[in-house]
């Protein structure tokens, strides 16, 4: 690739910034387009900002030299140009979509107008970007394609969401978090650390059911309880009640109502693929890419939360960064590696929140044993720790670790290496070792 090739990256999140920085280091000019008014930031650490441990400046990412702020409204594949909301356009030779994901906003009664519910399944905004955050709207109001959420109701995905919540939370405020996955647990814990009276409502039978087994989930629930969070599982929310446009309570399926000054929607995310879909690219769960991160258009690539590789949408930081690194090598062929390929990531999910009631959690690989697998499990009820690993054919294939951990790094390296475990019993040593991670 020649040095004057125009590379345009849409999306200034972790993947987009990483790609732009690597291309810059490899001598390839790049234009990064971001639609948020804030400096690029590490979205993974938003819960730490909400908890009051970090300021927004601490989680800011080094911005590339050429950063354009604006909302992309369309892609002209024939002319190889992207159109922005202000009427301008940017030409490209290679376009990279790093548009990330949007929060899932559940169709609760009282949350949206009848107009929104009637049109919820049609793409009113072809970019898929209008739900990006509250922008200049009053704190507590989050935009969707057709509606603004009631005052006090927040998604938790962007810096605007985080700042709106931070302004609203205060000691004693009544907060209801809807959703008990990783995001919901992080939000509930952060709000509790700020002194809020927090209720977490989870529809399924346990917290973080996609990542954790029942024993680990029970420890997470105990940790939240120690912080004063009231956790309800097997509980479906059906109604958000508002007075004068502001939330006042949340009603459950059984008719029980919870008073609420703040409601946090933590119901998952979905790939932000509206731009790709409107441009006619192949989109399934996400924007379909091959091992070169190439979409169905050879001049357009995709990385990060919006991309679907080999049937998988990862939605995690580690795969997004790995994809960005591979693509940088490919796009900077003169200084990079034209043979680089992305073949998937063995991703580790980790949640670490320090401060009062230190909490650490890590999940990697296959956590449910198959017939013939060996399972090593250690529980310390006093310390509130839980460690479980699954071994198959003398290889570590997965694990769940909860509590104050010093073993994550060593176990993750053993898992990533996929080498046979020695016969001298190091696995038990790793599980019981409290050294650095």
ZIMOWO-V768202 format. One record per residue. PSI is psi as a letter, one per 30 degrees, with the letter a starting at -180 (none if undefined). OMEGA is omega in radians with two decimals (none if undefined). Layout:
PSI OMEGA
PSI OMEGA
//
This chain:
k -3.11
l -3.03
f -3.13
g 3.09
k -3.09
j 3.07
k 3.10
k 3.13
k 3.09
j 3.13
j -3.08
h 3.02
a -3.09
e -3.07
e -3.11
e -3.14
e 3.12
e -3.14
e -3.12
e 3.13
e -3.13
e 3.11
e 3.09
e 3.11
f -3.13
g 3.03
g 3.12
j -3.14
k -3.09
k 3.02
k 3.13
k -3.13
k 3.13
k -3.06
g 3.10
k -3.10
f -3.10
l 2.97
k 3.04
k -3.04
l 3.12
j -3.07
f -3.11
f -3.04
g 3.14
e 3.13
e 3.11
e 3.06
e 3.13
e 3.13
f 3.13
g -3.13
e -3.12
l 2.95
l 3.11
e -3.12
e -3.09
e -3.09
g 3.12
k 3.09
k 3.06
j -3.07
k 3.06
l -3.09
e -3.08
i 3.13
j 3.11
k 3.10
k 3.14
l -3.14
k 3.11
k -3.11
f -3.14
l 3.11
k 3.04
j -3.05
e -3.11
e 3.14
f -3.07
i 3.12
l 3.04
k -3.11
k 3.14
l -3.07
f -3.13
g 3.11
f 3.14
l 3.08
l -3.14
k 3.13
l 3.12
l 2.89
e 3.02
k 3.10
k 3.10
k 3.08
j 3.07
h -2.94
f 3.02
b -3.07
l 3.10
l 3.06
k 3.02
k 3.13
j -3.02
k -3.13
i 3.12
k 3.07
k -3.13
f -3.12
e -3.11
l 3.07
l 3.08
e 3.12
e -3.12
e -3.11
e -3.13
f -3.06
g -3.01
f -3.07
g 3.07
k -3.07
i -3.11
f 3.11
j -3.05
f -3.12
f -3.04
g -3.02
f -3.01
f 3.06
h -2.94
f -3.12
l -3.03
f 3.09
b -3.09
g -3.13
l 3.14
k 3.10
k 3.14
f 3.11
k -3.09
k -3.07
k 2.99
l -3.13
e -3.04
g -2.94
l 2.99
k -3.12
l 3.12
l 3.08
k -3.14
f 3.11
k -3.03
k 2.77
l -3.14
i -3.07
e -3.04
l 3.07
e 3.09
e 3.08
e -3.10
e -3.13
e 3.07
e 3.09
e -3.13
e 3.13
e -3.07
f -3.04
k 3.09
l -3.13
k 3.09
f 3.13
k -3.09
j -3.07
k 3.05
k 3.09
k -3.14
j -3.11
k -3.07
h 3.01
a -3.11
e -3.12
e -3.14
e 3.10
e 3.14
e -3.13
e -3.13
e -3.14
e -3.13
e 3.13
e 3.12
e 3.12
f 3.07
g 3.06
g 3.14
l 2.97
j -2.92
k 2.96
k 3.10
k -3.12
j -3.12
k -3.08
e -3.11
a -2.98
f 3.12
l 3.12
k 3.06
h -3.04
f -3.13
f -3.10
e -2.91
k 2.99
l -3.06
e -3.10
e 3.13
e 3.13
e 3.13
e 3.12
e 3.08
e 3.12
e 3.12
e 3.13
e 3.12
e 3.11
e 3.11
f 3.10
f 3.13
g 3.12
k 3.09
j -3.04
k 3.06
k 3.07
l -3.05
h -3.05
j -3.11
k 3.07
k -3.13
f -2.98
k 2.96
j -3.08
k -3.09
l 3.03
k -3.13
h 3.11
g -3.13
k -3.11
k 3.10
f 3.13
l 3.09
k -3.11
k 3.14
l -3.11
f -3.14
g 3.11
f 3.14
k -3.10
k 3.08
k 3.04
k -3.08
k 2.95
f -3.13
k 3.00
k 3.12
k 3.12
j -3.13
i -2.99
g 3.12
a -3.14
l 3.02
k -3.10
k 3.11
i -3.00
g -3.08
e 3.12
e -3.12
e -3.12
e 3.14
f -3.14
f 3.09
g 3.08
l 3.12
k 3.13
k 3.01
c 3.00
e 3.07
a 3.12
j -3.02
k 3.12
l 3.09
a -3.09
f 3.05
g -3.12
g -3.12
k 3.07
a 3.10
f 2.99
k -3.07
f -3.14
g -3.11
k 3.08
l 3.08
k 3.12
l 3.02
a -3.01
f -3.10
f -2.99
k 3.04
j -3.13
k 3.11
h 3.09
f -3.04
k 2.91
j -2.99
e -3.11
g -3.12
l -3.07
e -3.04
e 3.09
e 3.14
e -3.14
e 3.12
e 3.09
e 3.14
e 3.14
e 3.12
e -3.10
e 3.09
e 3.11
e -3.12
e -3.08
f 3.09
h -2.98
e -3.13
e -3.12
f -3.07
b -3.09
j -3.10
f 3.13
g -3.12
k 3.11
k 3.04
j -3.07
g 3.13
l -3.10
k 2.98
i -2.92
k 3.05
k 3.09
k -3.12
k 3.07
j 3.13
k 3.09
j -3.12
a -3.11
a -3.13
k -3.13
h -3.10
k -3.07
k 3.14
k -3.11
k 3.08
k 3.12
k 3.11
k 3.04
a -3.11
j -3.06
f 3.09
k -3.07
k 3.00
l 3.08
k -3.13
f 3.10
l 2.99
k 3.14
k 3.04
k -3.02
k 3.12
k 3.13
k 3.06
j -3.07
e -3.11
e -3.11
f -3.14
h 3.14
l -3.13
k -3.09
k -3.11
k 3.06
l 3.14
k -3.12
k 3.13
k -3.14
h 3.11
g 3.09
k 3.09
j -3.08
f 3.11
l 3.13
l 3.05
k -3.12
k -3.12
k 3.08
a 3.08
j -2.95
k 2.98
g -2.99
f -2.97
e -3.06
e -3.10
e 3.12
e 3.13
e 3.12
e 3.11
e 3.13
e -3.11
e 3.14
f 3.12
h 3.10
l 3.09
k 3.11
k 3.09
l -3.08
g -3.03
g 3.00
h -3.12
f -3.08
e 3.11
e 3.11
e 3.12
e -3.09
f -3.07
f -3.11
k 3.12
g 3.09
a -3.10
l -3.12
none none
//
